[in-house]
């Protein structure tokens, strides 16, 4: 053992080391010995290993959390989508049942129900396809088809939508048939998904270009849109399950990943490239499929017996039910703002209230916020899960803005847990309705909110003329505070005849038009009428005090002509100012 120790020491010391040096080395302190240095080396290696493993575990944990969150978002979106389609099945069927009893035509409502039944079936089939591919149980049955005809059929399914949004569609392909071996049902889903994405991400007035090119042993398909483009980071994850490149666009994060899996089952390739939009040019995104022309790469049991060429219904190709023009051209006094990202549900709700309301429509929270601030509607119906800005944030912003705080808001949502309902009501919503909903319940909820708003309007009107502060009779809220603030500002400047609408609007931080609309909706009075009512109410108090004569009171409250004051006072209280003065 001693000999072995000497041997290792010799290895650690240069060959030319003298015996004197060795003697000194033997007498070195313990922390300078060779085995101390070996310990330092091992300790350093352990620290490096521990730190590296820590960061690796942390990265793995983050990735796992991100995947779990993506799955949670996926199932939340699926739940929302199912409930939305159920709303557009149950709701129209309820209305059809009512109108059938009255002998009215119900085809319009049945069309909604059928259309959304088809969409729901498409969603279920997509989930089943996803499960089959994940488990490896999906088997191809390929035949030879003219792929040009298949793609023409898919593009035709989007014709109505393209016309509505003024999107130009181009199909660039050979004049002759392009024959290719594939599973028709599976590749229809792929072409539908890719072309659907191109339309979804194209702006209004945009362009979608589909190209088919033949080569010696393969066929190339490209689908290009001129939307805003996709960043490099999103592009890398574009074909990952549950991933959505743009959270502002509806989807489940399945379509592109499912399409890639199907193309790869055909021994093909699906790739994407994109260019982001700039101030000077549109962006673009191109999805490309390469597939082999022959059938030698398919197993014998994947080649189906040749049958008559058949192009079935394109998945998801059911077009929106066209809505007839409003048969009641006379617009109603009340205005409703409908904020919903599902086009059919938005149109159905509009149809539901077309006799009672002049309707405005927003596709997302940001549009809804802009429309609400611009038009100050009488009531707002809003979805919760929307791109851009969700319904909870929208509701909170509107309720905390003095210009829009008075507007009743009903949230329509697929979120059913008590915690989520509490969140909705806590954001300021006046009511909450879970999808799928009964149209009659929605109608009654809206009617009750309008009735309550009219009662409050009457209360505010009476409080102005009776000098009854709002907080004394009902719970103080932002609208009560608004009325009291207007009253205080007018009383503070009551002697100034030039203090009018412009000055009042400036003091409360609103535009003249916004102040006019809000006050009209809250009290039923114009700003001038409200101002006059406050001035005359103060005049009545001054006359009843017995301290001032009629002329002095007229001057104090900002009337330059005492005769005009007497006329307006008599109109408001049914008595002349002198009669009030005598009674005091």
C-alpha positions in Angstrom: 0.0 0.0 0.0 2.9 2.3 0.9 4.6 1.5 -2.4 1.3 2.4 -4.3 1.1 5.7 -2.5 4.6 6.6 -3.4 3.9 5.7 -7.0 0.9 8.1 -7.2 2.9 10.9 -5.7 5.6 10.4 -8.3 2.9 10.8 -11.0 1.8 14.1 -9.6 5.3 15.5 -9.3 7.5 16.4 -12.3 10.2 13.9 -13.2 13.0 16.3 -12.5 11.8 16.9 -8.9 14.7 16.5 -6.4 14.5 14.3 -3.3 14.7 17.5 -1.3 11.6 18.8 -2.9 9.9 15.5 -2.2 10.8 15.9 1.4 9.3 19.4 1.5 6.2 18.1 -0.3 5.7 15.5 2.3 5.7 18.2 4.9 3.1 20.5 3.0 -0.1 21.4 4.8 -3.1 19.1 4.3 -5.0 21.5 2.0 -2.1 21.5 -0.4 -1.7 17.8 -0.7 -2.4 15.9 -3.9 -5.5 14.2 -2.4 -6.8 17.6 -1.3 -6.5 18.8 -4.9 -8.2 15.6 -6.1 -11.1 16.3 -3.6 -11.3 19.9 -5.0 -11.6 18.4 -8.5 -14.3 16.0 -7.5 -16.2 18.6 -5.5 -16.1 21.0 -8.5 -17.4 18.2 -10.8 -20.2 17.5 -8.4 -21.2 21.2 -8.2 -21.1 21.5 -12.0 -23.2 18.3 -12.3 -25.7 19.5 -9.7 -26.1 23.0 -11.3 -26.4 21.4 -14.8 -29.0 19.0 -13.5 -30.9 21.7 -11.7 -31.2 23.8 -14.9 -32.1 20.7 -16.9 -34.9 19.8 -14.4 -36.1 23.4 -14.3 -36.3 23.4 -18.1 -38.1 20.1 -18.2 -40.5 21.4 -15.5 -41.2 24.5 -17.6 -41.8 22.5 -20.7 -44.1 20.1 -18.9 -46.0 23.0 -17.4 -46.3 24.6 -20.8 -47.6 21.4 -22.3 -50.1 20.9 -19.5 -51.3 24.5 -19.9 -51.6 24.0 -23.7 -53.7 20.9 -23.0 -55.9 22.7 -20.5 -56.4 25.6 -23.0 -57.2 23.0 -25.7 -59.9 21.3 -23.7 -61.2 24.7 -22.5 -61.5 25.8 -26.2 -63.1 22.6 -27.2 -65.7 22.9 -24.4 -66.4 26.5 -25.4 -66.8 25.5 -29.0 -69.1 22.6 -28.2 -71.3 24.8 -26.0 -71.4 27.5 -28.7 -72.6 25.0 -31.4 -75.2 23.6 -28.9 -76.5 27.1 -28.3 -77.0 27.4 -32.1 -78.8 24.1 -32.2 -81.0 24.4 -29.0 -81.8 28.1 -29.4 -83.0 27.9 -33.0 -85.0 24.7 -32.3 -86.7 26.5 -29.4 -87.7 29.4 -31.6 -88.7 27.0 -34.4 -91.0 25.2 -31.9 -92.6 28.4 -30.8 -93.1 29.7 -34.4 -94.4 26.4 -35.7 -97.3 26.6 -33.2 -98.1 30.0 -34.7 -98.0 28.6 -38.3 -94.9 30.6 -39.2 -92.1 29.4 -41.5 -89.3 27.8 -39.5 -86.9 26.8 -42.2 -84.6 29.7 -41.2 -84.1 28.3 -37.7 -83.9 24.7 -38.8 -81.1 25.8 -41.2 -79.1 27.1 -38.2 -79.6 23.9 -36.3 -78.6 21.7 -39.2 -75.5 23.8 -40.0 -74.3 23.7 -36.4 -75.0 20.0 -36.1 -72.7 19.5 -39.1 -70.0 21.6 -37.5 -70.4 19.7 -34.2 -70.0 16.4 -36.1 -66.9 17.8 -37.8 -65.4 18.7 -34.4 -66.2 15.2 -33.0 -64.6 13.6 -36.1 -61.5 15.7 -35.8 -61.1 14.7 -32.2 -61.5 11.0 -33.1 -59.0 11.4 -36.0 -56.6 13.0 -33.5 -57.0 10.0 -31.1 -56.6 7.4 -33.9 -53.4 9.0 -35.2 -52.0 9.4 -31.7 -52.7 5.7 -31.1 -51.4 4.6 -34.5 -54.7 2.9 -35.4 -55.6 5.0 -38.4 -55.2 3.0 -41.7 -55.0 4.6 -45.1 -57.2 3.5 -48.0 -55.6 5.1 -51.1 -56.9 5.3 -54.7 -55.9 7.4 -57.7 -57.7 10.7 -57.9 -57.5 13.9 -59.9 -56.2 16.2 -57.2 -57.2 19.3 -59.1 -60.9 18.4 -58.8 -60.5 17.7 -55.1 -59.0 21.1 -54.4 -61.6 22.9 -56.6 -64.3 21.3 -54.4 -62.6 22.5 -51.2 -62.1 26.1 -52.6 -65.8 26.2 -53.6 -66.8 25.6 -50.0 -65.3 28.9 -49.1 -66.8 30.9 -52.0 -69.5 32.5 -49.9 -67.0 33.5 -47.1 -64.5 34.9 -49.7 -67.2 37.0 -51.3 -68.3 38.4 -48.0 -64.8 39.4 -47.0 -63.7 40.5 -50.5 -60.9 37.9 -50.6 -59.5 37.2 -54.0 -58.9 33.4 -54.6 -56.6 32.1 -57.3 -56.0 28.5 -58.3 -52.9 28.1 -60.5 -52.7 24.5 -61.9 -52.1 22.5 -65.1 -55.0 22.3 -67.6 -54.8 18.5 -67.6 -55.9 16.3 -64.7 -53.2 15.8 -62.1 -53.5 12.1 -60.9 -52.2 11.2 -57.5 -52.6 8.4 -55.1 -54.0 9.3 -51.7 -56.8 8.6 -49.1 -59.5 10.9 -50.3 -61.2 11.4 -46.9 -57.9 12.1 -45.1 -56.5 14.5 -47.7 -59.7 16.4 -48.0 -59.3 17.2 -44.3 -55.7 18.3 -44.9 -56.7 20.6 -47.9 -59.6 22.0 -46.0 -57.5 22.7 -42.9 -54.7 24.5 -44.9 -57.1 26.5 -47.1 -59.3 27.3 -44.1 -56.2 28.7 -42.3 -55.3 30.8 -45.4 -58.8 32.4 -45.4 -58.8 32.9 -41.6 -55.5 34.8 -41.6 -56.1 36.8 -44.7 -57.4 40.4 -44.1 -60.5 41.8 -45.7 -59.7 42.5 -49.4 -56.8 40.1 -49.1 -55.7 37.3 -51.4 -55.4 33.5 -51.2 -53.3 31.7 -53.9 -53.3 27.9 -54.3 -50.7 26.4 -56.7 -50.4 22.8 -58.0 -47.2 21.9 -59.8 -46.1 18.6 -61.3 -42.6 17.2 -61.3 -41.2 13.9 -62.6 -41.9 11.9 -59.5 -43.8 14.2 -57.2 -46.5 16.9 -57.0 -46.1 20.1 -55.1 -49.0 22.0 -53.5 -48.7 25.5 -52.0 -51.3 27.6 -50.2 -50.4 31.2 -49.7 -52.1 34.1 -47.9 -51.2 37.7 -47.5 -52.0 38.1 -43.8 -49.7 39.6 -41.2 -47.3 36.6 -41.2 -45.9 34.4 -38.5 -42.8 35.0 -36.4 -39.9 32.6 -36.4 -40.7 31.5 -32.8 -44.3 30.6 -33.7 -43.2 29.0 -37.0 -41.1 26.5 -35.2 -44.1 25.2 -33.2 -46.7 25.6 -35.9 -47.2 21.8 -36.3 -47.1 21.0 -32.6 -50.3 19.5 -31.1 -52.3 22.0 -29.0 -50.2 24.9 -30.2 -51.9 28.1 -31.6 -49.7 30.5 -33.5 -52.2 33.3 -33.0 -54.3 33.3 -29.9 -56.5 36.0 -31.4 -57.8 33.6 -34.0 -60.2 30.8 -33.0 -59.0 27.3 -33.1 -58.0 24.2 -31.1 -54.3 23.7 -32.0 -55.1 20.4 -33.7 -55.7 21.2 -37.4 -52.1 21.8 -38.6 -50.6 19.1 -36.5 -53.2 16.6 -37.6 -52.6 17.6 -41.3 -48.9 17.1 -40.9 -49.4 13.6 -39.5 -51.8 12.7 -42.3 -49.3 13.9 -45.0 -46.5 12.0 -43.4 -48.6 8.9 -43.4 -48.7 9.4 -47.2 -44.9 9.6 -47.1 -45.1 13.3 -48.0 -43.9 16.5 -46.4 -45.7 19.5 -45.0 -43.7 22.6 -44.4 -44.3 26.3 -43.7 -42.5 29.6 -44.4 -43.6 33.1 -43.6 -42.7 36.8 -43.9 -44.0 39.3 -41.3 -45.9 42.3 -42.4 -44.3 45.7 -42.3 -45.5 49.3 -42.6 -44.9 49.2 -46.3 -46.1 45.7 -47.3 -48.3 42.8 -46.4 -46.9 39.7 -44.8 -47.3 36.2 -46.2 -47.5 32.6 -45.1 -47.0 29.7 -47.4 -47.8 26.1 -46.5 -46.3 23.5 -48.9 -47.1 19.8 -49.4 -44.8 17.5 -51.4 -46.3 14.0 -52.3 -44.9 11.2 -54.4 -46.8 10.4 -57.6 -46.5 6.6 -57.6 -48.2 4.2 -55.2 -45.1 1.9 -54.6 -44.5 3.5 -51.2 -47.9 2.3 -49.9 -48.3 -1.2 -48.4 -50.6 -3.6 -50.4 -53.3 -3.5 -47.7 -53.4 0.4 -48.0 -54.4 0.3 -51.7 -58.2 0.2 -51.9 -60.2 -1.5 -54.7 -60.9 1.0 -57.4 -64.3 2.5 -57.3 -66.2 5.2 -59.1 -64.6 8.6 -58.3 -66.5 10.2 -55.6 -66.0 13.5 -53.9 -68.0 13.5 -50.7 -69.0 16.6 -48.8 -66.1 18.7 -47.7 -65.7 18.6 -43.9 -66.8 21.8 -42.3 -68.0 23.1 -45.7 -71.5 23.9 -44.5 -72.1 27.5 -45.3 -73.6 30.1 -43.0 -77.3 30.4 -43.2 -78.0 33.6 -45.2 -79.9 36.2 -43.1 -82.7 38.2 -44.8 -82.8 41.9 -44.4 -84.6 43.3 -41.4 -88.3 43.5 -42.3 -88.8 46.3 -39.9 -86.9 49.2 -41.4 -88.1 51.6 -38.7 -85.2 51.5 -36.1 -86.2 51.1 -32.5 -85.2 53.5 -29.8 -83.1 51.0 -27.8 -79.7 49.9 -29.1 -78.1 46.5 -28.3 -74.4 45.7 -28.8 -73.7 42.0 -29.4 -70.0 41.0 -28.9 -69.4 37.4 -30.0 -66.6 35.8 -32.1 -68.9 33.1 -33.6 -70.5 34.7 -36.6 -73.6 32.4 -36.6 -74.3 32.9 -32.9 -74.0 36.7 -33.3 -76.4 36.7 -36.2 -78.8 34.4 -34.3 -78.9 36.8 -31.3 -79.4 39.7 -33.7 -82.4 37.9 -35.2 -83.7 37.2 -31.8 -83.9 40.9 -30.8 -84.5 42.5 -34.2 -88.0 43.7 -33.2 -87.0 45.4 -30.0 -83.5 46.7 -30.7 -81.3 48.4 -33.2 -78.3 46.1 -33.1 -74.5 46.7 -33.3 -72.0 43.9 -33.7 -68.5 43.3 -32.6 -66.3 40.2 -33.3 -64.0 40.6 -30.2 -63.5 42.5 -27.0 -61.5 45.3 -28.6 -64.1 46.0 -31.3 -66.8 45.8 -28.6 -65.0 48.3 -26.4 -64.7 50.8 -29.3 -68.3 50.4 -30.3 -69.5 50.8 -26.7 -67.5 54.0 -26.2 -68.7 55.4 -29.6 -72.4 54.5 -29.4 -73.3 54.0 -25.7 -75.8 51.2 -26.3 -78.7 50.5 -24.0 -77.5 46.9 -23.3 -74.5 44.8 -24.1 -74.5 41.0 -24.7 -70.9 39.7 -24.7 -69.1 36.3 -24.9 -66.4 35.7 -22.3 -63.8 33.7 -24.3 -62.8 36.0 -27.2 -59.6 36.9 -29.0 -57.8 40.1 -28.3 -59.7 41.1 -25.1 -61.9 38.7 -23.2 -65.3 39.5 -21.9 -64.2 39.9 -18.3 -61.6 42.6 -19.1 -64.1 44.3 -21.4 -66.8 44.3 -18.7 -64.3 45.7 -16.1 -63.2 48.5 -18.4 -66.7 49.5 -19.3 -67.9 49.5 -15.7 -64.9 51.5 -14.5 -65.4 54.2 -17.2 -67.7 56.9 -16.2 -69.0 57.3 -19.8 -70.1 53.6 -20.0 -70.6 52.5 -16.4 -74.4 52.7 -16.7 -74.7 50.2 -19.6 -76.2 46.8 -18.5 -74.0 43.9 -19.5 -75.0 40.2 -19.9 -72.1 37.7 -20.2 -72.7 34.6 -22.4 -70.2 31.9 -21.7 -69.4 28.2 -21.7 -67.6 28.6 -18.3 -69.8 26.8 -15.8 -67.9 26.6 -12.6 -69.1 28.8 -9.7 -65.6 30.4 -9.4 -65.8 31.5 -13.0 -69.4 32.8 -12.6 -68.2 34.8 -9.5 -65.4 36.2 -11.6 -67.8 37.3 -14.3 -70.2 39.0 -11.8 -67.2 40.6 -9.9 -66.0 42.2 -13.2 -69.2 44.2 -13.1 -71.6 42.1 -15.2 -75.3 42.6 -14.5 -76.1 39.1 -15.4 -74.5 35.8 -16.5 -75.9 33.1 -18.8 -74.3 29.8 -19.5 -74.2 28.3 -23.0 -76.2 26.5 -24.4 -79.0 28.9 -23.3 -82.7 29.0 -23.8 -83.6 32.0 -26.0 -86.6 32.8 -23.8 -84.4 33.1 -20.7 -82.1 35.5 -22.5 -85.0 37.6 -23.7 -86.4 37.8 -20.2 -83.1 38.7 -18.7 -82.6 41.5 -21.2 -86.2 42.7 -20.7 -85.7 42.8 -16.9 -82.5 44.8 -17.3 -84.1 47.3 -19.6 -87.1 47.6 -17.1 -84.7 48.2 -14.2 -82.8 50.8 -16.2 -86.0 52.6 -17.0 -86.9 52.6 -13.3 -83.5 54.0 -12.4 -84.0 56.6 -15.1 -87.2 57.7 -13.5 -85.6 57.8 -10.1 -82.7 60.0 -11.4 -85.1 62.3 -13.1 -87.1 62.8 -9.9 -84.0 63.2 -7.8 -82.9 66.1 -9.9 -86.1 68.1 -9.4 -86.7 67.1 -5.8 -83.1 67.7 -4.7 -82.9 64.2 -3.4 -79.4 62.9 -3.4 -79.1 59.5 -5.0 -77.1 57.9 -2.2 -80.0 58.5 0.2 -82.3 56.2 -1.6 -80.3 53.5 -3.4 -76.9 52.0 -3.0 -74.2 54.5 -4.1 -72.5 53.4 -7.3 -70.5 55.1 -10.0 -73.7 56.3 -11.8 -75.0 57.9 -8.6 -71.6 59.5 -8.0 -71.8 60.8 -11.6 -75.2 62.5 -11.1 -74.1 64.0 -7.8 -70.9 65.3 -9.4 -72.9 67.0 -12.2 -75.2 68.5 -9.6 -72.3 69.8 -7.5 -70.6 71.3 -10.5 -73.7 73.1 -11.7 -74.4 74.4 -8.2 -70.8 75.6 -7.9 -71.1 77.6 -11.1 -74.8 78.4 -10.8 -74.4 82.2 -11.0 -72.4 81.9 -14.3 -74.9 82.1 -17.2 -72.0 81.1 -19.6 -71.4 77.8 -17.8 -73.0 75.5 -20.3 -72.7 72.1 -21.9 -69.1 72.5 -23.1 -67.8 73.7 -19.7 -69.7 70.9 -17.9 -68.3 68.2 -20.3 -64.8 69.5 -19.8 -65.2 69.4 -16.0 -66.3 65.7 -16.0 -63.7 64.7 -18.6 -66.1 63.7 -21.3 -66.9 64.8 -24.8 -70.1 66.8 -25.3 -71.7 64.0 -27.3 -70.7 61.3 -24.7 -72.1 63.5 -21.9 -75.3 64.0 -23.8 -75.8 60.3 -24.5 -75.0 59.1 -21.0 -77.2 61.7 -19.3 -80.0 60.9 -21.8 -79.7 57.2 -21.0 -79.5 57.7 -17.2 -82.2 60.4 -16.8 -84.1 60.7 -20.1 -83.1 64.4 -20.0 -80.8 66.4 -22.3 -77.9 68.2 -20.7 -79.7 71.6 -21.1 -82.8 70.2 -19.5 -80.8 68.7 -16.6 -78.9 72.0 -16.1 -82.2 73.9 -16.1 -83.7 71.5 -13.6 -80.8 71.9 -11.2 -80.9 75.7 -11.5 -84.7 75.9 -10.9 -84.5 73.4 -8.0 -81.9 75.7 -6.3 -84.1 78.7 -7.2 -87.0 77.1 -5.3 -84.9 76.6 -2.2 -83.7 80.3 -2.3 -87.3 81.5 -2.7 -88.5 79.3 0.2 -85.8 80.8 2.4 -87.5 84.2 2.1 -84.2 86.0 2.0 -84.2 87.0 -1.7 -86.7 88.5 -4.1 -87.5 87.0 -7.5 -85.0 89.2 -9.4 -82.2 88.4 -7.1 -82.9 84.7 -7.3 -82.9 84.8 -11.1 -79.5 86.5 -11.1 -78.1 84.1 -8.5 -79.0 81.0 -10.5 -77.7 82.4 -13.8 -80.8 83.7 -15.5 -80.2 87.1 -17.2 -83.9 87.7 -17.8 -86.2 87.5 -14.7 -89.3 87.2 -16.9 -87.9 84.2 -18.7 -86.9 82.8 -15.3 -90.5 83.2 -14.0 -91.9 81.4 -17.1 -89.6 78.4 -16.8 -90.2 78.2 -13.0 -93.9 78.1 -13.5 -93.6 75.5 -16.1 -91.4 73.3 -13.8 -93.4 73.7 -10.5 -96.9 74.7 -11.6 -96.6 77.9 -9.5 -95.1 81.4 -10.2 -92.0 82.4 -8.2 -94.0 85.1 -6.4 -96.4 82.5 -5.1 -93.6 80.5 -3.6 -92.1 83.8 -2.1 -95.4 84.7 -0.5 -95.8 81.2 1.0 -92.5 81.6 2.7 
